[in-house]
Amino acid sequence: MATIGIDCEVILDGTGYFLKPGSYVMHRPRIRRANVRADGGESYVDLGPGKREWSLCLLCINDLLNYDGTPNSKDGQAFRDALLSSYTGTVGGTINFTEPTNGTAIAVHFDSYSERILDLHSQVVNLVSGGSTPRLSYEVFVVLVEA
C-alpha cells in the first residue's frame, strides 16, 4: 500500500505518485455574483468559498526512487496506465485523493487529464536492447475537483 513520505507524495485512487516540484496547486474559488441594479449601482452577493480544485503534475517516469533510496516498483508506463484507468473508469463517479498536507482521503472528481511524453527516443532504446515493450516516461497533468 502506498504511504505518503515513504514511497509517494500523493495518493490518487489507491496508487501513490510523486509530483513535479512546484506543480502542486490548490485553488479555492469564491462563489459570488455582481449585478448592476436599475439605479446604476452594483449589488454583490457573496456565498463564501467554493469547492477546492487541485492542479498537479504527476511524474510517471522510469527509475523513480522511494524516499529511502530503494527503487520504486513501478515504471513510468505502469504509473501512466493507472492514472488513465482512473480517469476513464470513473465517469460520473468519484475517486479518493490523499493530499500531502493532512493525509486524509478526499472524494474528488477527475476533471481533466493531459500527458507529455518526455523522450520518444526511450521507447526505441528499450526495444532495441531486448525489451518487449516501450519504457516511456510521462508527465501527466491532472485537475481534481472536490466532490
N, C-alpha and C positions, 0 to 999 in steps of 0.2 A: 504494500500500500504506500502511496506517495505521502511524504511528510515534508511540509514547508520547513526550510532551513537545513534539511538533510539531503534530499535529492531533487528539490524543486523550489520555485519561488511562489507559484500559484498553482491551484488545483482546479481543473475545469472538467466536469463530467467524470470525475474519478481518476483522471490522468494528470500527473504533475508536469509542469513546464517551467523552463527558465525564460526570463524576459530579456529583451534587448535593453541595455542600460539606457535610462532616461525615457523609456517609452510608456511607462505606467501613468495613465491619466484618468482620474475620476472626476466627472463633471456632474454637478447637481443643479439643473436649471431651475429657475424660479417660475412658478405658474402665475402669470399676471396678464392684465389686459388694459390697454389705454384706449379710450374713445373720446372723440370730440363731441361735446354737448351742443345743444341747439344755440346756447348763448356764446359759443366760441371757446368756452373754457374746456379743460380736459379733465375727464374723470379717470381715475386709476383704481383698478381693483387688484389687490394682491392676495392670492390664495396660499402663498407660502412655498416652501421648497417642493420640487417635483421628484420624480424617481431618479435614482442615481444611474449614470451611464459610465462605463469603463471603456477606454480605448487602450489596447495592448498590442505590442509586437512580440509574438511568441517565437522563440528560437527553436526551430525544428531542424537542427543541424547534427551532422555526424560527429562522433568522438567527443561528446559532452562529458564533463567530469562532474561528479557529485561534490558536495562541499568538503567531504573528507579526502578527496583526490582519487577515489575509485571511479572507473569508467561507468557511465550510465548504461543501463541495459538496453536502451532503445537507440535506434539510429534515426536520422532525420526523416526518412520516409515513414517510419512507424509513428513518429510524433505527428506528422502531417496527416497521415491516414486516420488517426484517432480524432484529430480536430475536424476533418472533413466529414467523418461519420457522425460526430456530434452535431455539426451544422445541418447536414441533410436529413438526419434522423429525428430531429425534434421540431418538425413543422407544427406550429401552434402549441407547442409544449414548452416546458422549462427544463433547465439543467441546473446543477449545483455549481457554484463558483466560490472557491475559498480564496479570499484575498490575503495578502501578507500582513496587513496592518492589525487584524484582530483574530484571524484564524477560524472564524465561524463561517459555515456554509450559507450562501445566499442564493435563493432561487432567482434565476435570470433568464431572459430571452436572448437567444443568439441572433443578434440583429444584423451583423454584417461580417463578411469573410473575404479576404483577398490575400494572395500569396505572391511571393517573389522568389524565384529560384536564384540562388547566389552564384552558381557556376555550372552552366550546362556541360562544360568540359568534363566535370567529375563523373557524369554518367558513362562517358566513353572510357575513362580510365578504369573504372571498376569492371566493365565488361571485357576490356582487353586483357586485364590482369587475371581473368579466370572467374570473375563473379557472374552470377546468373541473372542478377537484376541491377538496375541503376542504383547508385547510392547518392541521391540528391540531397542537398541541404536547402532548406527554405527559411524565409522569414514570413510568418503568417500574421497578418494584421486583422484583429477582430474588434468588434464593438459589441458589448453586452449591455442590456438594459434590465434594471431591476424589475422583477415581476410584481 
